[in-house]
C-alpha cells in the first residue's frame, strides 16, 4: 500500500458479498498502524503566537535572553503565567520543532496474517 493515509477509522470488521466469483467468501488480514502523531495535544492560539514571535525575533538576530526581556517588557507571560527567562524561550522553540517533526512523520503500516476463506 503506497498511499499515505490522512484519515483514521475505527472500523474493525467489514463484510461484503464476497470476492468476485466466490460468494460468501472472506479475505481476512491483520492491519498494524503505528504512528507517533495520534496523541498530540493542540497548541493554544497564545502558544502559537509566542512561537511565531520568538522565531520572528530570532530572525532579527536577537538571542534568547534579549527575547525573554522583550516578551517581559511587552507584558507577555509564559503559558503557565510566569515571567520569561531565556530557558523558556529556548524550550518553546525546541518543543515546537519536535512537535512539527512528529506531526510530519508518516505512519508505518503493515499487513500480515492474510487468509482467504471460502464460504459454503
N, C-alpha and C positions, 0 to 999 in steps of 0.2 A: 504494500500500500504506500504509494508515494505522495499522496495528498496530505497536506497539513490540516489537521482538524482544528477549526476555530470554535466549534460549538461542542458542548458536552451533554451527554444524555444519561438518564438513569435507567434506560431500557436494559433489562437483564435477560429477557426471554422474548422470542419472536417466533411466531408460527405463521405459515402460509400454506398454499395449496400444493406445495411440493416442487421438486425440481422438474423441469420440462420433460415429459415422457415418463416420469416416475411419481404418480400421485401418492400423497400421504408419506412422502419421503422427507427426511430431515438432514440438514447439514449442521452439525454441532461443532463448536470450537470454543476455546478459551481465548479471550482478548485481555491483554495486560497493558494498561496505560499508566505510565509513570511520568509524573510531571511535578516539578518543584513550585509551579506558579498557581496551584489551585487554592491555596490558603493564604493569600497575601492581603492584609487589610488595606483599605483605601486610604489615600492621603487626604487630609482636610484641605480646604482651599487656603487656609493660613499656612500650612506646612509647604504647600506648593509655592505660595508667594515667597516664603522665606528662602526656599531653594533657588527660585528664579532670581531673587535679589542677590543672594550670595554669589551665584555664577556671574551675574552682571557686574558686581563689584570686583570679583576676581579678574574679570576681563579688563577692568580699568586699572589693573596692576596693584590692587590693594591686597595686603596679606590678611591672615585670619584675625590677628589682633586688631588691625585697623577696621576690619569689617564688623567685629564684635562691638567695638567702640561706636561705629556709625549706627549700628542697629539700636544700641542702648540710647544714644543721643537723640534718635528719632522716635523713641518711645515704644520700640518693639520688644516683646518678651519671647522667651523660648516657648515651645508648645506646652510646657508644663508650668509656665508662669514665672520663670526666673529671669534674671538679667543674663545677658550673653557674656561668655568668655570665649577665648579662641578655640577651646576644645569643643564647644557646642557648634561653632561654625564648621569646624573640620568634620565633626560627626554627621551633621546634616548633609553635607556634600557627599561624604563617603557612603552613608547608608542609602542615599538616593541612587548613587551609581550602582551599588549592589542590587538594589531593587529593580532597576532597569535591566540589568543582566539577567536576573531571574525571570522577569516578565518576558524577555525575548528568547528564552530557552525553549526550543521545540520539545514537545513531549516525546517519549520513547514508546513505541507501540510494538507489541509482539503478539503474534497469533500462534497458538500451539494446540495440541491435542485435537486435531481435526478428524472428524468422523462423519461418514455418510451412512445414514440408517434408512434402509428401505422399509416402507410401510406395507402392511398386508391388506 
